[in-house]
Amino acid sequence: MKFPGRRKNKHYFPVSERGREALETDFHHKGNVYITGIIQPIVDIEITTTNEFLNQMNFKKCESFLVDDTIAEKIYNDAKNENRIRGEYPGETVANTLHNFSMLSDTPCVALGSIHKNITVGDYVYKYISKTSSRVDLTYLQPCERLMGRALALVTEDGERTFAVSKGCMNDLSAEFVPEKIVQESATLVLSAYLLRDEQSPIFEATLKACKIAKASNVPIVLSMGTSSLVEAKREFFMNFITEYVNVVAMNSDEAFALTKIDDPLLAASSILEITDLCLITVGAKGLYLAGYVDEDFARLTKEALHTKSIVEYNRYEYSRGMKKADCKKPIKIYSHINPFLGGPQAITNTNGAGDAALSALLHDMSANVYHKQVVPNSPKHQANYLTYSSLSQISKYANRVSYEVLMQNSPRLTKGLPQKEDALEESYWER
């Protein structure tokens, strides 16, 4: 396991005895900790554009929305003829998160979804697979007749991205292709709000089936909120869905406002904790917030200076590890906030993917907790039924660092793991 910086604790995942990698992973072997995510395989096509074009097409800036295949084809062909295509990349929020998780942990994960059945060298599907980490197992994908979806990422001069999505077969996953045992033995089940956009689509039923399996098997369910317009349109649905199934939610500040109607991210996080166990909110240039629960008996006081914002001394117990509220005898809310790593990049060429990157770091920590509990069940680390391995403070640092890595590059996916030691920081930053 490669957390940035030297850690006093032993690595949580094996880092030796690599040997050759088999074509198939035995997910049911003890010690093979993995996460499962439901994806909507799609190719991101970056196209430079203007605010005037977005207004002309009635596209809401910085949002993600569906467009007819013919409209997407025309935009794509016009951009190609005018040499405005900046690149084509594998995309979709859960797929990005799984890829990043595998890069950080060097361990496997499983992708469930649907994909075009006929793969030709050089086509969209081929490029998608070739640009996805080999640790992301794609063998459980459902083969489909329809072509792969496309997300036209319309990039304006300020670097902001607006997504016009052509669906293709991305919603065709049927419930019968959800492998029950794979979900039951996962460290977490990862979803996005986009899976639940269309209640008539096959992937909606498949997602519900996976959630029911995970809940019955006590597998934590993690939901990335997607885009604020979708949350706004189905606010009551998502409030009920989170209450019923979800243990961890991840979102940006716009999505947090759409869900809670609270403009302050710290108060929004507190409100969200009324319906779930752990909450990650990214706030752009202001960093990120992490909020959760801990039993009063296991709360750990911070060694940092106490801070007061909309909640007095909100970080008092940020050195505590997250727990499910139901596992706490006397649950108390805990919070941590961190500003962007090193102040953030001086020039950001791509704002997309930072939230997915932060979530992948959190998932890495949660799966490390599962792995360590299997390997060292009698460790003092497991005197309570924790949801995370590290404290909220430490996870915030890790998530912050991974987000920075994505923001430094022109891709929503990590191209390499993080360094073992950060030359830019004192070791005490990571070893507390």
N, C-alpha and C positions, 0 to 999 in steps of 0.2 A: 504494500500500500504506500503510495507516494504523496503524503502530505507535504506541502512546501515547508522547508526549514527542517532542521534536525529535531527529532522528537526523543524524549527521554524514554518513552515506552517502546516496547518491541513493535515491529511492523504487524499489522493486523491480518494482512493476507500474505501468503508465502511469496518470497522474493528470490528464492534459490531453487536449485534442482529443476531448471526450466525444461531441458530436454526438447524433444520434438513435439509439435502440437498436432494432435489427432484431428482428422477431418470432422469428427463428430464429438460433441461434449457429453459426457455422462452426467447429466444434471442431477441425477438421483443419488450420486455417490456422496457419502458424508464428507463435508468440508468444501464441497462445491457450492458456495453461496452465490446466488445470482438474483437479478431483478428481472421482472417481466413488464413490458410496456405494450400498449395497444397503439399502433401507429397508423397514419394515413399516408402511405408512401407518395411522395410528391417531389418534383424537381423545381427548385427555385431558379428563376431566370431573371437576373438583374438587368434592368433597363433604365438608362438615364432619361429623365423627363423634367417637366416644369410644373409649377403650381397652376399655371394657366391650363395645362392639359388636364390636370386632376379636376379643376373646376368645370372645364368643358364636358368631361365625362361624368360629372356628378359623383366623383370618387372622394370619399371622406379621408382626408390625409391621416396617415399613421394608423389606419384601421385595416382590418382584413375582412374581405367579403367575397361572395361568390359571383362569378360572371358567366354568361353563356359561353360555350366553347367557341362559337363563331366570333364573338367579340375578342376573346383571348387570342384567337388565331390571327385576327386582323392587327391587333396591337403588336403581337410578336413579329409578324411579317413586315410591318411598317418599320419597326425598330431595327430589324435585320437589314432591310434595304438602306436605312439611314445610318448604319454602323453605330447604333446606340446600345447594343447588347454588351454588357460588361463581363458577363460570365454566367455559367450554368453550374448549379451546385445541388447536391442532395439536401432536401429540406424537411420541414415539419417539426413541430416543437418536441414531441415525445421521441421521434427518431434522433433529433439532435441531442437530446438529453441522454438517450441510451449510448450513442456514440461517445459522448464526452465522458460518461460514467466508465465505459470500457477503457478509455484512454487514461483516466485517472487511476483506476484500480487494477488494470491489467487482468481483469476477471470477466467471465462471460455474462451476457444478458440475453434475454429472449425477446424478439419482436413478433407480435401478432398483428396481422393485417392482411390486406389483399394486394396483389401485384399482377401486372400483365404476364400471361403465361409464356409468350413467345419472346425470348430474349435474343437480340441480334448484336453482334459486336459493334460498339460505337453508338448504339441508340440510347434513349433516356434511361431505360431500365438498366442497361449494362453500366452506364456511367454512375447511376445511383448505387449499385452494388459495389462497384470498384472503389468508390469513394467512402464507403462505410467500413468502419473497423471490423476486422475479421473476428473480433470477440463478440460482435453482435450476431447472434444466431438467427438466420433468416429462413431456416428450414420449415418453420411452422406457418409461413405465409400461405394464404389461400391463392391459388392460381386463377386468374380471371381472363375472360376474352377481351374485355374493354381495355383501352390504352391507359397508361399511367397519367395521373393528374399533373398539372403544372400550376405553379404560383408565380405570377408575374410580379416581381419586386420592383416597383416603380420608385426610383431613387431621385429625389430632388436635390438641388444644389446645396441645401443645408445638411445633407446626409441622411435625412429621415426617409423611411421606407413605407410604402403603401402597397398592400398585397391584393391583387385581383386574382382570384383562385378559380381555375378550371378543374372540375372535380375528377373526371375520368372514372377510374374504378376504385378511388380511395375509400369509398364508403360501402364497399361490397362485401366486407368480412361478415360471414354468417355465423350464427351462434354455434353451429355444429363444428366449426373449425377452432373453437376455444378449447385447448387441451386442459382438462380438469387437473391432472396431477401436476403439470408444470406450474399452474397458478397456485395450487395448494402449497407447494414447496418453495415458492419465491420468498425472497427477503422483503420485497415490496411489489405492489402492482401500481404501475404508473399510467395515468390517464391525462387527457386534455379535455377542456370544455368543448372543443370542436367536435369530438366524438358524439356529443349529445345535442348537437345543433338541430339535426333532423330526426325527429322521433319516429318517422316512417322508414328510415333507412335500415338496412340489415346490420350495420355496425352499431347502431343504438342498442339493439337487442343483444348483440354479442357483448357489448360493454356491460350491460346489466347482468348478464350471465356471469361474466368474469368477476364482477363486484360481489355477487352473491356467494360465489365460490371462495373468494378471498376473505370476506367477512366471516363465513362459517369456519374458515381455517385460521382465523386470527392473523391474517396477513395484512399489514398496514397498507391502506390505499392512499395514494398520493395524486392530487389533482392540480394540474397547471391550468390557470383560468383563461388563457387564450387571448381574448381581445375585449375591450370594455363594451363595445356595442353589442356583442353577443351576451355578455353578462347582464347588461341593461335590459335587453329584450326578454331574457328568460330569468330574471332575478329571483322570482319566487321559486321557480323550478330548482335553481342551483342552491338556494338556501335549504330547501328540503332535501336535495340530493346529498349535499355535504353533511347535513345532520344525520342522514340515514347511513351513509357509507364511508365518508372520507375522514382520514386521520390527519393528513397533512395537506395544506393548500399553499400554492405558490402563485404570486401575481405581482404586477407592478402597481404603482399608486393609483393610476386611472382605473384599473380593474377593481382595486380595493374600494374606491369611491363608488363605483357602479354597484358593487355588492352591498355595501353598508350605508351609503349616503353620508359617510363621514369623511371630511376632507383631510383631517389630520391622520397621517399613516399610523402613528402610535395608538391613537384611540380606535382607529379602524381595526388594527391588529387585536386590540383588547376585545372589541365587539365580535370579531371572527372567532375568537377563542370560546365564545359561548356555544358554538356549533361544531367545533373541531378541536384537535389536540395540539397542533403545531402550525405556525403560520410564518411564511417567508414573504416579505414585501420589498421589492426593489424600488428605489426612489431616484433613479438616474444619478445626477450629479451630487445628490445628497447621500449616496451609499445605499445601505439596505438595513432592514429591521428583521429580527427574528424573535418570535414570541411563542411561548409554550407553557406547559405546566410542570410542576414538580411537587412531590409530597413535602409537606412542611418539615418532616423529620430528615429529609435528604437535601434540603436547600443549602446551598453554599454561597457565602457572602463573597462579593467581588473584592479584588484587591486594587481595582482601579478607582479613580475618583468617582463619586456619586454624581449623577446628572439628573436634572429635573427639567422636563419639558411639559407636555400636557398631562403627564403622570409624574407625581413627585418621586424622585429617586428611583426611576423606573428600572435602572440597571443593577439594583441592589443585589439580586440573586443571579446575575448573568453567568456566574461560574458554575451554575447547576446544570445537570443533564436533563434533557426533555423526557417526559413521561406521558402516557395516556392519562387523561383525567380520571377515567374509570379505575385506573390502577393506583390512584392516590387516596389515602385515608383522609388527609386534609390538603386538598389541592390548592396551590397558590400560583398565580400567574407570574411568569418571569419574562424579561425582555432584554434584548441586546441590540445595540445600534452601532454601525461602523461606517465611517466615511470612506470614499473611494480609495483603493490602494494607491499609495504614492500620489494622491490627488487626482488620479485618473490620467489616461493618456493625454498628451498635449494636443494631438489631432486625432479625432475619431472618424474613421472612414466608414464605419458600419456599426450602427447601434443595435442591430438585430442579434439575438442569441445570448445576450448577457444574462438575462433571466434564466434561460435554459441551462446556462453554464453554472450559475449559482445553485440551481436545483440539483444538478448532477453532483456537486460537492456534498450537498446535504444527503443525497441518496447514498453516496459513498460512505459517509459516516454511519448512516443507519445500517447499511449492510455489513460494515465492519463490526458493529455491535452484535449482529446475528452470528457472524463468523467467530468472533472471540468467545461468545457464549457457548458455541458448539465445541470449540477447542479447549477452553479453560472454564468449564461450567461452574467451578467452585471459587472463581476469582472474586475478590471484593468488589470488582466492577459490576457484579451482578447480584448484589445484595438486595436490589429492588428490580422490578421489571421495567427497565429503561427503554425508551424509544430511540435514543441516540447513544453513541459511544462517547462523544466529547461534550463539553459544555457548550451552551449557546454562544458564549463569547468566542470560543475556539472555532466553532463551525462558521461563525460570521466572518472570521479572518480568512478561513479557507475558501468559503464561497466568494468572498470579496476578491481574493487573489485569482480564482479561476475566471471570474467575470472580466477582470482586467486583461487576462491573457486573450480572451475572445475579442475584446474591444481593440486590442493592439493589432489585430489582423483583419483582413477583409474576408472573413468567413464566419458563419455562426457556429462552426464546429472546431474543436481543438485539433490541431495538426500534430501535436506531440504532448507528452506528459509534462508535468511541472518539475522544476529542479528540486533536488533533495534539500538544497540550502539556498537561501536568498542572500546574495551578496549585498543587496540594497538595504537590508534590515539587520538590526542587532538580534542575536540569537534569542535574547530574552523575549522578543516580540512573539516568538512561536512557542517558547518552552514554558510559559506560565501555566 
